[in-house]
Amino acid sequence: MSRWSEDLISIERARTLDGLFVQRVHRSPERVAYRYYDRKAAGWCALTWRETAVQVGRWREALAAEGLRRGDRVALLLRNCPEWVFFDLAALSLGLVTVPLYTDDRPENAVYIIEDSAVKVMLVQDAGRWRRIAGVLGERPNPVRVILLDPGGDARRVARDDPRVVLAQDWLPIGGAKIVQRDGDPDELATIVYTSGTTGRPKGVMLSHRNILFDAHASLTIIDCYQEDAFLSFLPLSHMLERTGGYYLPMMAGSVVAYSRSVGQIAEDLQAIRPTAMIAVPRIFERVYTRLHEQIQGRPRSVRALFHLAVRIGWMRFEHGQGRRGWSPLLLLWPLLHKRVAGRVLDKLGGRLRVAVSGGAAMPTEVAHLFIGLGLPIVQGYGLTETSPVVSVNSLQDNRPESVGIPLRGIQVRIGDDDELLVKGPGNMLGYWNNHAATARMVDPAGWLHTGDQARIEQGYIYITGRIKDILVLSNGEKVPPADMEMAIGLDPLVEQVLVVGEGRPFLGALVVLNGDLWVGLAREYGLSPEAPESLDDPRLVKDILKRIRDALRDFPGYAKIRRIALMLEPWSVDNAMLTPTMKIKRKEVLKRHAERIERLYQTDA
């Protein structure tokens, strides 16, 4: 380990997130901070911390010229790239509050956030994205300034026609003043991060500089991070897991961050960057898992046997290394199995990964066992946007994959009523923006944040066992409250009952019971036999019902996208044990009764 060197910046020295950056520039001016792919040059480029500081200075000067006041909100609708960092740090250094938006979110949702947080200045990726938002925004007063990052003829035309819009290359000065550390208040609001809520509208989570600095530093007490580490960033920076763990944490440690070109190009970027650390959601590992199994199924029996033997022996080796299993002569096979099987798989991931953190959703046990068995050190963690976000994580030295690890130092956890996990600590949010009632429901008078997740704690390790509310967690980590979606869909006269599904899946689906009184007429419209069960699977009918569902959800946030549906006619009732006496759907019973139909929704990718 002689080549690994630590250079952590303390919370006390940083004080604020922009102060953390100033400290890092002072300590490591000539070390590489960021790597990014330049499409014009068709190659990877690098920025040192000193060069990054020069760019932040330019963005700071441009923002300062907009006449903003301390505490004003500014938004980013941007892919992961160095400019995300430039804008964020420049804004924070002026005492502004950053509001990240998802690049693939619906325009209606983005407009709601812009209005709710009264965004004054907004950095947008390109003209196309701004046009979609502007079409919904209309003549509303905010934002007063829109900066388009990507230049081009289309951007020029938009800037010419809309007085709010300017191209970044025109807006930025040639140079900027040197960034110096300000005497900022660690407890002032740093960012508002909107997360999906049960009302159908997102809630703005208010996080302070101290909230995020604490969480990054506490995470580093469980998982070591070094100056020589290289992170590959591909989860959106609008997600707090990537923002804290893949942006501020590497800055605190002095590590390099490389921005992946796209999810579709991750495989190539892994080969080019050869990262040592990576933060991902389970869906990423699930895709590789599925691809591996598809490849193995087509190979000779001897090759399949060797692969499964490598996973089994590798898991034994992992358990032995963790002190949970004795030595076995079978472990002597590992060098050969690593050379023939495991090493080849790890090489596809760059060949240098020393830690991969999985968060945002539960990882299927078989997926964790496969990768750990092949020698990839995956550790699971747990958190919420409201906790900045990390609450707990496994360490490499004592990794229990079925758990979500131990609480970060300084965080208290306990089990409340209904086995609910409660959290208290310096990472807990300041509250929800413009929503005191929601804040009071989430954080009790004693300061305990109610996660909504059911859990048990054994030997200090947290095991998530369920959820208090019916919240679906997709395999990409997105948390979806289905109740309001189901209510909106149920307003359609053709729909008698509906249940949104997708727990642990890559996308949302729905079970839809059609209105029996309208079914005969509907079937005849499509030239179908009302009595034939196969009529419910008619592609034209399914497509049109799916369109009606999407129209019903048009005002919902971007997570509310139903991709596949299963139509049926038999209503869920008290008699068939799928409704309670108070006419509430028994979700578990419906899922159990229709398990096969649900599986068919996910048999092929959508």
Helices and strands as residue ranges (DSSP letters): H 11-14, H 17-27, E 32-38, E 43-48, H 49-64, E 73-77, H 82-93, E 97-101, H 107-116, E 119-124, H 127-137, E 145-148, H 153-161, E 165-167, H 168-171, E 189-195, E 203-208, H 209-220, E 230-233, H 240-243, I 244-248, H 249-253, E 256-259, G 263-265, H 266-273, E 277-280, H 282-297, H 301-321, G 329-333, H 334-337, I 338-342, H 343-348, E 355-358, H 365-373, E 378-383, G 385-387, E 390-393, E 406-407, E 412-415, G 417-419, E 420-424, E 431-432, H 436-442, E 449-458, E 461-467, E 472-473, E 479-480, H 482-489, E 495-501, E 508-514, H 516-525, G 533-537, H 539-552, E 562-568, H 587-593, H 595-601
